[in-house]
Amino acid sequence: MNETILVVDDEDRMRKLIGAYLKKSDYKVLEACNGYEAIKIFDENRVHLIVLDVMMPIMDGYEVCKEIRKKSNVPIVFLTAKSEAEDMILGFELGSDHYVTKPFDTRVLLAKIKSIINRTYNIGESTEIKELNFEGIRVDLLSHNAFVEDKEIYLAPKEYELLVYLIKNKNIVLSREQILNSIWGIDFDGDLRTVDTHIKKIREKLDTKANLITTIRGSGYKFG
């Protein structure tokens, strides 16, 4: 499958540069120069991942992310000149999957995109386990759907990966560093608060099963 990547940036040069690298890797590329155009293109096409610039006129990347998350859990990689931790945390709270700061090496961005695409769309294909079940929580590894007491819950891609990781490592105390490295990768630019933010959102969505995720003070988290 040739996955479709939507590149959103008000700088024509940046869009063309990223698009050229993606096309060399056999991805289909769609381009948008502003937030409104990005949402329109997304609604009209099957998009597998969005590379989204934050600082754009009229409608910035944060607003675009909010709108996309109302209807889809498609992976979103923020692209921005902002590198402050608070900006990164805001992006993750809105449902982004990765945060790349300018200037960046396009080859590194491409590697991260490939990794996210593979984890999001190929997870479960190389293993005989197709479903995870624990205490009323069920996760379908093929469809990426999650259920609490047979009621489907919405999870953003990184929330889904984190829940799967927790279930697979149930009854094991996992440090924030372990979680960050396993889900976001060792080259991730953010800090440990990223883990706390995602754990909080998962707990909210697990509702009556939220207590299955225990905070181990001074150590990290345990599921089960």
C-alpha positions in Angstrom: 0.0 0.0 0.0 1.3 3.5 -0.9 0.3 5.5 2.2 -0.9 9.0 1.7 0.8 11.8 3.6 -0.7 15.3 3.9 2.0 18.0 4.3 0.6 21.2 5.7 2.9 24.3 5.7 2.5 27.9 4.6 6.1 27.8 3.2 6.1 26.5 -0.3 9.8 25.6 -0.1 9.2 23.5 3.0 6.3 21.6 1.5 8.2 20.8 -1.7 11.3 19.7 0.3 9.4 17.3 2.5 7.2 16.1 -0.3 10.2 15.3 -2.5 11.7 13.0 0.2 8.3 11.3 0.8 7.8 10.7 -2.9 11.2 9.1 -3.1 10.0 6.6 -0.5 6.9 5.8 -2.5 4.5 7.7 -0.4 1.6 9.6 -2.0 1.8 13.3 -1.1 -0.9 15.8 -0.7 -0.2 19.5 0.1 -2.0 22.3 1.8 -0.7 25.8 2.4 -3.1 26.7 5.3 -5.3 25.1 7.9 -8.6 25.5 6.1 -7.3 23.9 3.0 -5.8 21.0 5.0 -9.1 20.2 6.6 -10.9 20.3 3.2 -8.2 18.0 1.6 -8.4 15.6 4.6 -12.2 15.3 4.4 -11.9 14.5 0.7 -9.1 11.9 0.8 -7.9 8.8 2.7 -4.9 10.2 4.6 -2.6 8.0 6.7 -0.5 10.7 8.4 -0.3 14.5 8.6 2.8 16.6 8.8 1.4 19.8 10.3 3.2 23.1 10.7 2.1 24.9 13.9 2.8 28.6 13.0 0.4 29.4 10.1 -1.7 32.4 9.4 -5.5 32.4 9.6 -5.7 28.9 11.3 -2.7 27.5 13.1 -1.7 23.9 13.5 -3.1 23.5 16.9 -6.6 24.5 15.7 -6.3 22.1 12.7 -5.3 19.3 15.1 -8.4 20.0 17.3 -10.7 19.8 14.2 -9.0 16.6 12.9 -9.3 14.9 16.3 -13.0 15.5 16.3 -13.4 12.9 13.5 -10.2 10.9 13.2 -7.2 9.4 15.1 -4.9 9.7 12.0 -1.2 10.2 13.2 -0.2 13.8 13.3 3.4 15.0 13.4 3.8 18.7 14.4 6.5 20.7 12.6 7.5 23.9 14.3 10.1 26.4 15.2 8.9 26.3 18.8 10.9 24.1 21.0 9.6 25.0 24.5 8.4 22.1 26.6 5.0 23.7 27.2 4.4 24.0 23.5 5.2 20.3 23.0 3.0 19.3 25.9 0.1 21.3 24.4 0.6 19.5 21.1 0.4 16.1 22.8 -2.6 17.1 24.8 -4.4 18.0 21.6 -3.5 14.5 20.2 -0.4 14.8 18.1 2.0 11.9 17.8 5.3 13.5 17.4 6.9 17.0 17.5 9.8 17.9 15.2 11.5 21.3 15.7 13.0 23.4 12.9 15.7 23.2 11.7 15.7 19.5 11.2 17.3 16.8 9.1 14.7 15.7 6.5 16.1 12.2 6.6 15.4 12.0 10.3 11.8 13.3 9.8 11.3 10.7 7.1 12.6 7.9 9.4 10.2 9.0 12.1 7.3 9.1 9.6 8.1 5.6 8.5 8.3 4.4 12.1 4.9 5.9 13.0 3.3 4.5 9.8 4.6 1.0 10.5 3.5 1.0 14.1 0.1 2.4 13.3 -0.9 0.3 10.3 1.2 -2.8 10.6 1.0 -3.6 14.3 -0.3 -7.1 15.0 0.5 -8.5 11.5 3.7 -10.3 12.6 2.3 -11.9 15.7 -0.4 -14.6 16.2 -2.0 -12.5 19.0 -4.9 -10.5 17.4 -6.6 -9.3 20.5 -5.8 -8.3 24.1 -8.3 -8.8 26.9 -7.9 -7.8 30.6 -10.5 -7.1 33.3 -13.2 -5.9 30.8 -10.8 -4.1 28.5 -10.5 -5.4 25.0 -8.1 -4.2 22.3 -8.3 -5.5 18.7 -4.8 -5.4 17.3 -5.9 -5.6 13.7 -8.5 -2.9 13.6 -6.9 -0.8 16.4 -10.3 -0.5 18.2 -10.5 -0.5 22.0 -13.4 -1.4 24.2 -14.3 -1.0 27.8 -17.1 -3.5 28.8 -17.8 -3.9 25.1 -18.3 -0.1 24.6 -15.9 1.3 22.1 -13.6 4.1 23.3 -11.8 6.6 21.1 -8.0 6.6 21.4 -5.5 8.8 19.6 -2.6 6.7 18.0 -0.1 7.3 20.8 -2.8 6.6 23.4 -3.6 3.3 21.6 0.1 2.3 21.5 0.5 3.2 25.1 -2.5 1.2 26.2 -1.3 -1.8 24.3 2.2 -1.5 25.8 0.7 -1.3 29.3 -1.5 -4.4 28.8 1.3 -6.4 27.4 3.4 -5.5 30.4 0.7 -5.9 33.0 1.7 -6.2 36.6 5.1 -4.8 35.8 6.2 -1.4 37.2 7.3 0.7 34.2 9.4 3.8 34.6 8.5 6.9 32.7 11.8 6.6 30.9 10.9 3.0 29.8 7.6 4.2 28.5 8.9 7.2 26.7 11.7 5.2 25.0 9.3 2.4 24.0 6.5 4.5 22.6 8.2 7.7 21.4 11.7 6.4 20.8 15.0 7.2 22.4 15.6 10.3 20.1 12.3 11.9 21.2 12.8 15.6 22.0 10.1 15.9 24.7 10.2 15.3 28.4 8.7 12.8 30.9 5.6 14.9 31.3 4.5 13.6 27.9 4.0 10.2 29.5 1.9 11.7 32.4 -0.3 13.6 30.0 -1.1 10.5 27.9 -1.7 8.4 31.0 -4.1 11.0 32.3 -6.0 10.9 29.0 -6.1 7.1 28.9 -7.5 7.0 32.4 -10.3 9.4 31.5 -11.3 7.2 28.6 -11.1 3.9 30.6 -13.7 5.4 32.9 -14.6 2.7 35.5 -11.4 0.8 34.6 -9.1 3.8 35.2 -7.9 2.3 38.5 -6.2 -0.5 36.5 -3.4 2.1 35.9 -1.6 2.7 39.2 0.9 5.4 39.8 3.9 4.1 41.6 5.3 7.1 43.4 9.0 7.7 42.5 9.0 4.8 40.0 6.4 5.1 37.3 3.2 3.3 36.4 1.8 -0.2 36.6 -1.2 -1.7 34.8 -3.2 -4.5 36.4 
